[in-house]
Amino acid sequence: MIVKFQAYYNGELWCAEAEQEDIFAIGGTLEELMTNVDLAARVHYSGRLAREEGLHIMVTNDVGAGG
């Protein structure tokens, strides 16, 4: 399964919202955001994926990686 997120910087924190699901994550740095996105997606899909089905996460940022 592929889960796509859109990331942005709100002036204080990095935020990411899933495009198709109700998943949201924040982080003080991009590294922290990526860790939290992974955790949020895995918790959201916990018990809903077949054992052999992997979870692939894509995070995009149309504005650029500033902040």
DRENPA-3360 file (N, C-alpha, C; in nm, 2 decimals, always signed):
BEGIN
1 = MIVKFQAY = +0.09/-0.12/+0.00/+0.00/+0.00/+0.00/+0.09/+0.12/+0.00 ~ +0.05/+0.22/-0.08/+0.12/+0.35/-0.09/+0.04/+0.46/-0.02 ~ +0.10/+0.53/+0.07/+0.04/+0.64/+0.14/+0.11/+0.77/+0.11 ~ +0.05/+0.86/+0.05/+0.11/+0.99/+0.01/+0.08/+1.10/+0.11 ~ +0.18/+1.17/+0.15/+0.17/+1.29/+0.24/+0.22/+1.41/+0.17 ~ +0.15/+1.52/+0.21/+0.20/+1.66/+0.17/+0.26/+1.72/+0.29 ~ +0.39/+1.76/+0.28/+0.45/+1.83/+0.40/+0.46/+1.98/+0.37 ~ +0.46/+2.05/+0.48/+0.48/+2.20/+0.48/+0.53/+2.25/+0.61;
9 = YNGELWCA = +0.59/+2.37/+0.61/+0.64/+2.43/+0.73/+0.54/+2.54/+0.76 ~ +0.49/+2.54/+0.89/+0.39/+2.64/+0.92/+0.44/+2.76/+0.99 ~ +0.58/+2.78/+0.99/+0.64/+2.89/+1.06/+0.70/+2.85/+1.19 ~ +0.65/+2.74/+1.25/+0.70/+2.69/+1.38/+0.74/+2.54/+1.37 ~ +0.66/+2.46/+1.30/+0.68/+2.32/+1.29/+0.66/+2.27/+1.15 ~ +0.72/+2.15/+1.13/+0.69/+2.08/+1.00/+0.57/+2.00/+1.02 ~ +0.48/+2.00/+0.92/+0.35/+1.93/+0.93/+0.34/+1.84/+0.80 ~ +0.27/+1.73/+0.82/+0.24/+1.65/+0.70/+0.10/+1.59/+0.71;
17 = EAEQEDIF = +0.02/+1.60/+0.60/-0.11/+1.55/+0.60/-0.12/+1.44/+0.49 ~ -0.18/+1.33/+0.51/-0.20/+1.23/+0.41/-0.31/+1.28/+0.31 ~ -0.29/+1.24/+0.19/-0.38/+1.29/+0.08/-0.51/+1.21/+0.08 ~ -0.51/+1.08/+0.11/-0.63/+1.00/+0.10/-0.69/+0.96/+0.23 ~ -0.62/+0.97/+0.34/-0.66/+0.93/+0.47/-0.65/+1.04/+0.57 ~ -0.71/+1.02/+0.69/-0.71/+1.12/+0.79/-0.59/+1.09/+0.89 ~ -0.47/+1.12/+0.83/-0.35/+1.10/+0.91/-0.27/+1.24/+0.91 ~ -0.23/+1.28/+1.02/-0.15/+1.40/+1.04/-0.04/+1.38/+1.13;
25 = AIGGTLEE = +0.08/+1.45/+1.10/+0.19/+1.44/+1.19/+0.27/+1.57/+1.19 ~ +0.34/+1.60/+1.30/+0.42/+1.72/+1.31/+0.56/+1.68/+1.36 ~ +0.65/+1.78/+1.34/+0.79/+1.76/+1.39/+0.86/+1.89/+1.39 ~ +0.95/+1.91/+1.49/+1.03/+2.03/+1.50/+1.14/+2.04/+1.39 ~ +1.18/+1.92/+1.33/+1.27/+1.91/+1.22/+1.22/+1.82/+1.12 ~ +1.28/+1.82/+1.00/+1.23/+1.73/+0.90/+1.26/+1.58/+0.94 ~ +1.37/+1.56/+1.00/+1.39/+1.42/+1.05/+1.29/+1.38/+1.15 ~ +1.25/+1.46/+1.24/+1.15/+1.43/+1.34/+1.01/+1.41/+1.27;
33 = LMTNVDLA = +0.98/+1.50/+1.17/+0.86/+1.48/+1.10/+0.85/+1.35/+1.03 ~ +0.96/+1.31/+0.96/+0.96/+1.18/+0.89/+0.94/+1.06/+0.99 ~ +1.00/+1.07/+1.10/+0.98/+0.96/+1.20/+0.83/+0.96/+1.25 ~ +0.78/+1.08/+1.27/+0.64/+1.08/+1.31/+0.54/+1.04/+1.21 ~ +0.57/+1.07/+1.08/+0.48/+1.03/+0.97/+0.48/+0.88/+0.96 ~ +0.60/+0.82/+0.97/+0.61/+0.67/+0.97/+0.53/+0.61/+1.08 ~ +0.54/+0.66/+1.20/+0.47/+0.61/+1.32/+0.32/+0.63/+1.30 ~ +0.28/+0.75/+1.26/+0.13/+0.78/+1.24/+0.07/+0.69/+1.14;
41 = ARVHYSGR = +0.14/+0.66/+1.03/+0.09/+0.58/+0.92/+0.08/+0.43/+0.97 ~ +0.18/+0.39/+1.04/+0.18/+0.25/+1.09/+0.07/+0.23/+1.19 ~ +0.05/+0.32/+1.28/-0.06/+0.31/+1.38/-0.20/+0.32/+1.31 ~ -0.21/+0.40/+1.21/-0.34/+0.42/+1.14/-0.38/+0.28/+1.07 ~ -0.28/+0.22/+1.01/-0.30/+0.10/+0.93/-0.28/-0.03/+1.02 ~ -0.25/-0.02/+1.14/-0.23/-0.13/+1.23/-0.35/-0.23/+1.22 ~ -0.32/-0.35/+1.19/-0.42/-0.45/+1.19/-0.51/-0.45/+1.06 ~ -0.49/-0.35/+0.97/-0.57/-0.34/+0.85/-0.50/-0.39/+0.72;
49 = LAREEGLH = -0.37/-0.42/+0.73/-0.29/-0.46/+0.62/-0.27/-0.61/+0.63 ~ -0.27/-0.68/+0.51/-0.24/-0.82/+0.51/-0.09/-0.83/+0.55 ~ -0.06/-0.94/+0.61/+0.08/-0.96/+0.66/+0.18/-0.94/+0.55 ~ +0.15/-0.99/+0.43/+0.25/-0.97/+0.32/+0.25/-0.84/+0.25 ~ +0.15/-0.76/+0.28/+0.14/-0.62/+0.22/+0.22/-0.52/+0.29 ~ +0.31/-0.46/+0.22/+0.40/-0.36/+0.28/+0.33/-0.22/+0.28 ~ +0.39/-0.13/+0.36/+0.34/+0.01/+0.37/+0.45/+0.10/+0.32 ~ +0.42/+0.17/+0.21/+0.52/+0.26/+0.14/+0.47/+0.40/+0.16;
57 = IMVTNDVG = +0.56/+0.48/+0.22/+0.52/+0.62/+0.25/+0.59/+0.72/+0.16 ~ +0.52/+0.81/+0.09/+0.58/+0.91/+0.01/+0.54/+1.05/+0.07 ~ +0.64/+1.13/+0.09/+0.62/+1.26/+0.14/+0.67/+1.36/+0.04 ~ +0.58/+1.46/+0.00/+0.62/+1.56/-0.10/+0.61/+1.70/-0.03 ~ +0.68/+1.79/-0.09/+0.68/+1.93/-0.05/+0.69/+2.02/-0.17 ~ +0.59/+2.08/-0.22/+0.59/+2.15/-0.34/+0.66/+2.29/-0.33 ~ +0.68/+2.34/-0.21/+0.74/+2.47/-0.18/+0.89/+2.46/-0.18 ~ +0.94/+2.35/-0.14/+1.08/+2.33/-0.11/+1.11/+2.30/+0.03;
65 = AGG = +1.23/+2.25/+0.06/+1.26/+2.21/+0.19/+1.33/+2.32/+0.27 ~ +1.26/+2.43/+0.29/+1.31/+2.54/+0.36/+1.26/+2.53/+0.51 ~ +1.31/+2.62/+0.59/+1.26/+2.62/+0.73/+1.36/+2.62/+0.82;
% end
